[in-house]
């Protein structure tokens, strides 16, 4: 008695051809078509044309290396999208290390059923953001997961940059008396994503501050400003960045709340939702902690760049309990600023 007969070839993928299918992640012809018609044309880099397992790149000295993952919801929001966020977030992390960003990799996690037009739009944003930031996307990977397992699209990026800072940049270099500079107004990214996610009808459209900040940072370094520490204000906002620096440096940090720029529409939205702008995420803002002798020059240099035109000195580093951050309010009373226990706004990057 013969057993059941099984087909000896895999069935063709079903679908209209305009959505991501499981076959697109299978390593076969469907995946090759996706890479050749959607992914590679968007980036158009010679290293990608090699179709190899990795890229060989020239760094030319000490290198900074970083990686991050992006799961923002919704994928597109006023002022940015998951593609620009992935590129700029990685570029900014390299800049915070005192490095000139050079190369990126990208890993795409696609959900079955994702419209290919959505994917095209996201990778086009990555291409444009990479060009704006002056970096090359030289290698990557694509995987597909079952419908309902990835919320459309997740992105992982890694970046390499050449360190140009003459001395290590980080909390260990912070000294009592250092000046604390904020590169611009805060809170716009978190509010933009929240408004888009919840369809909040504010009178004005709040756009994310998503932007690359490497150019002003590199100008500071090239000008010989004594930059001791840099930190971009992403999840947890200004408050978390300040506390992290103070804790690691073993010092205290104090700033004046009146000096911290917050746009009126952002302040109104935060008040309506019961949020503190100090804890709201940003994607194009950073703290620069510099020698006090360089503070005025540093602010002037930052203001020459559009992305940091609103730079202002907001406070100073002090001797005191390690990790203690205080903020002087409008009535002249200091309050302690701390990290939140959890996330104020989940899925914002």
C-alpha positions in Angstrom: 0.0 0.0 0.0 1.5 3.3 -1.1 1.7 6.3 1.3 0.3 9.7 0.6 1.8 11.8 -2.1 3.3 15.2 -1.3 4.2 17.9 -3.8 7.9 18.1 -4.4 7.9 21.9 -4.9 6.9 24.8 -2.7 3.7 26.6 -3.7 3.9 30.1 -5.2 3.3 32.9 -2.7 -0.2 34.2 -2.7 -1.2 37.8 -2.6 -1.6 40.8 -4.9 2.1 41.4 -5.3 1.8 44.7 -3.5 2.1 43.5 0.1 4.9 41.7 1.9 4.5 37.9 1.9 6.3 35.3 4.0 8.1 34.2 0.8 9.9 37.6 0.8 11.8 36.4 3.8 12.6 32.9 2.6 15.9 33.6 0.9 14.6 32.6 -2.6 13.5 34.4 -5.7 10.7 36.4 -4.0 13.2 37.8 -1.6 15.7 38.5 -4.4 13.0 40.4 -6.2 12.1 42.5 -3.1 15.8 43.4 -2.6 16.3 44.2 -6.3 13.1 46.2 -6.8 12.6 48.0 -3.4 15.6 47.9 -1.1 18.8 48.2 -3.2 17.5 50.8 -5.6 16.6 53.0 -2.7 20.2 53.2 -1.3 22.2 52.6 -4.5 25.6 52.0 -2.9 28.5 50.1 -4.5 28.9 48.0 -1.3 25.3 46.8 -1.6 25.9 45.9 -5.2 28.6 43.4 -4.1 25.8 41.2 -2.6 28.1 39.9 0.0 27.5 39.0 3.7 29.1 42.3 4.9 30.9 45.4 3.8 34.6 46.2 3.9 35.1 49.9 5.0 37.9 52.3 5.7 37.7 54.1 9.1 41.2 55.6 9.4 41.8 55.7 13.1 39.9 55.1 16.4 36.3 54.2 15.7 33.0 54.6 17.5 30.4 51.9 17.0 26.7 51.9 18.0 23.5 50.1 17.4 19.8 50.8 18.0 16.3 49.4 17.1 13.2 51.4 16.2 9.7 50.3 16.9 7.8 53.7 16.6 4.1 53.7 16.3 2.7 55.1 14.0 5.4 54.6 11.3 4.8 58.1 9.9 4.3 61.2 12.0 4.6 65.0 11.5 8.2 65.9 10.9 9.5 62.4 10.4 9.0 58.6 10.1 10.6 55.4 11.1 13.2 55.7 8.3 14.5 59.2 9.2 14.3 58.2 12.9 16.5 55.1 12.3 19.2 57.0 10.4 19.3 60.2 12.5 19.1 58.3 15.8 22.2 56.2 14.9 24.1 59.2 13.4 23.4 61.2 16.6 24.6 58.4 18.8 27.9 58.4 17.0 28.2 62.2 17.2 27.7 62.0 21.0 30.9 59.9 21.1 32.8 62.7 19.4 32.9 60.8 16.1 32.3 61.7 12.5 29.5 59.3 11.3 30.6 57.3 8.2 28.7 54.0 7.7 25.4 52.4 8.6 23.8 49.0 8.4 20.1 48.4 8.5 18.1 45.3 9.5 14.4 45.3 8.4 11.9 43.2 10.2 8.8 43.2 7.9 5.3 41.9 8.8 3.5 39.8 6.4 0.8 42.0 4.7 2.8 45.2 5.0 2.0 47.3 1.8 5.1 47.6 -0.4 4.3 51.3 -0.9 4.8 51.7 2.9 8.1 49.9 2.7 9.1 52.0 -0.4 8.3 55.2 1.5 10.2 54.2 4.6 13.4 53.1 2.7 13.2 56.3 0.6 13.2 58.3 3.8 16.3 56.3 5.0 18.0 57.1 1.7 17.3 60.8 2.0 18.2 61.0 5.6 21.5 59.2 5.0 22.4 61.7 2.3 21.4 64.6 4.5 23.6 63.2 7.3 26.6 62.4 5.0 26.7 58.7 5.8 26.6 55.6 3.6 24.4 52.6 4.2 26.7 49.8 3.2 25.1 46.5 4.4 21.9 45.1 5.8 19.4 42.3 6.3 15.7 41.7 5.7 13.5 39.2 7.6 9.7 38.6 7.4 7.5 37.5 10.3 3.9 36.3 10.5 1.0 38.7 10.2 0.4 40.3 13.5 3.9 39.8 14.9 5.7 43.0 14.0 3.2 45.9 13.8 4.2 46.5 10.2 7.9 47.3 10.3 10.7 47.3 12.8 14.2 48.6 12.0 17.6 47.9 13.5 20.6 50.0 12.6 24.2 50.0 13.5 26.7 52.7 12.8 30.5 53.3 12.6 32.2 56.6 12.8 35.8 57.9 13.1 36.5 59.5 16.4 37.7 63.1 15.9 37.5 64.4 19.5 41.0 65.1 20.8 40.1 63.7 24.2 37.5 61.2 25.4 34.0 62.6 25.4 31.8 61.2 28.2 30.6 61.5 31.8 34.1 60.5 33.1 35.5 63.8 31.7 32.9 66.0 33.4 34.2 68.4 36.1 32.6 70.5 38.8 32.0 74.0 37.4 31.4 72.8 33.8 28.7 74.6 31.9 25.6 72.7 30.7 24.3 73.7 27.2 21.0 72.6 25.7 20.9 72.7 21.8 17.3 73.8 21.5 13.6 73.5 22.5 12.5 70.3 23.9 9.5 67.9 23.8 8.4 68.2 20.2 9.2 64.6 19.1 7.2 62.9 21.9 4.3 65.2 21.4 4.3 64.8 17.6 4.2 61.0 17.9 1.5 61.1 20.6 -0.7 63.4 18.6 -0.4 61.3 15.5 -1.0 58.1 17.5 -4.1 59.2 19.4 -5.5 61.6 16.7 -5.3 64.5 19.0 -6.7 67.6 17.4 -4.3 70.4 18.6 -4.8 73.8 17.1 -1.3 73.7 15.6 0.5 70.7 14.1 3.4 69.8 16.4 6.3 68.4 14.2 9.0 66.2 15.5 12.5 67.7 15.9 14.0 64.6 14.3 17.3 65.7 12.7 21.0 64.9 12.5 23.1 66.8 15.0 26.6 65.7 13.9 27.4 68.9 12.0 27.2 71.3 15.0 29.0 68.8 17.3 31.8 68.4 14.8 32.1 72.2 14.5 32.5 72.5 18.2 35.3 69.9 18.2 37.0 71.5 15.2 36.9 74.9 16.9 38.8 73.5 19.8 36.0 73.9 22.3 36.7 71.8 25.4 33.7 69.4 25.1 33.7 67.1 28.1 30.4 65.3 27.5 27.6 65.0 25.0 24.2 63.3 25.3 21.3 63.2 23.0 17.8 63.6 24.6 15.8 60.7 23.4 13.6 58.5 25.6 13.3 60.0 29.0 14.1 63.5 27.7 16.2 66.1 29.3 15.6 64.8 32.8 16.9 61.3 32.1 19.9 62.5 30.2 20.9 64.9 33.0 20.5 62.2 35.7 22.5 59.6 33.8 25.4 62.0 33.3 25.3 63.1 37.0 25.2 59.6 38.3 28.0 58.4 36.1 30.2 61.4 36.7 29.6 61.2 40.5 28.6 64.8 40.6 25.5 67.0 40.8 23.9 69.1 38.1 21.7 72.2 38.5 19.8 74.1 35.8 17.2 76.9 35.6 13.8 75.8 34.4 13.2 79.3 32.9 16.2 78.9 30.7 14.9 75.6 29.1 13.1 76.5 25.8 9.7 74.8 25.3 7.5 75.9 22.5 4.1 77.3 23.5 2.1 74.6 21.7 4.3 71.8 23.2 3.9 73.3 26.7 0.1 73.5 26.2 -0.1 69.9 25.0 2.0 68.7 27.9 -0.2 70.6 30.4 -3.4 69.2 28.8 -2.1 65.6 29.0 -0.4 66.0 32.4 3.1 65.5 31.1 6.3 67.2 32.1 8.3 68.5 29.1 11.5 67.6 30.9 10.6 63.9 30.5 9.3 64.0 26.9 11.4 62.5 24.2 13.4 64.4 21.5 15.2 63.2 18.4 17.2 66.3 17.4 18.4 67.8 20.7 21.4 67.2 22.9 23.3 68.4 26.0 26.8 69.6 25.7 28.9 69.9 28.8 31.8 72.1 28.2 34.6 73.9 30.1 33.1 77.1 31.6 35.7 79.2 29.8 34.2 78.0 26.5 30.5 78.4 27.2 29.8 81.6 25.3 31.9 80.5 22.3 30.2 77.1 22.2 26.7 78.6 22.3 27.6 81.0 19.5 28.9 78.1 17.3 25.8 76.0 17.9 23.6 78.9 17.0 25.2 79.0 13.5 23.6 75.7 12.7 19.8 75.5 11.9 19.4 72.3 14.0 20.9 74.0 17.1 19.9 77.6 16.5 18.1 77.7 19.8 21.1 76.7 21.8 21.3 78.1 25.3 23.3 77.6 28.5 20.9 76.3 31.1 23.0 75.4 34.2 26.2 74.0 35.6 27.8 70.9 37.1 28.4 71.1 40.9 30.0 69.1 43.7 27.3 67.3 45.6 25.5 64.0 46.0 26.3 61.8 43.0 23.4 61.9 40.5 21.5 64.7 42.2 19.8 66.9 39.5 17.9 70.1 40.6 15.9 72.5 38.6 15.1 76.1 39.9 11.5 77.0 39.2 10.0 80.4 38.5 9.5 81.1 42.2 13.2 80.5 42.9 12.7 77.2 44.6 14.8 74.2 43.6 13.1 70.8 43.0 14.8 67.5 42.4 14.6 66.1 38.9 14.6 62.3 38.6 14.1 59.6 36.0 10.6 58.2 35.6 10.1 54.6 36.8 8.8 53.5 33.4 8.1 55.0 30.0 6.0 58.1 29.8 5.3 57.6 26.1 6.0 54.0 24.9 6.9 53.3 21.3 8.2 56.8 20.4 11.4 55.6 18.7 
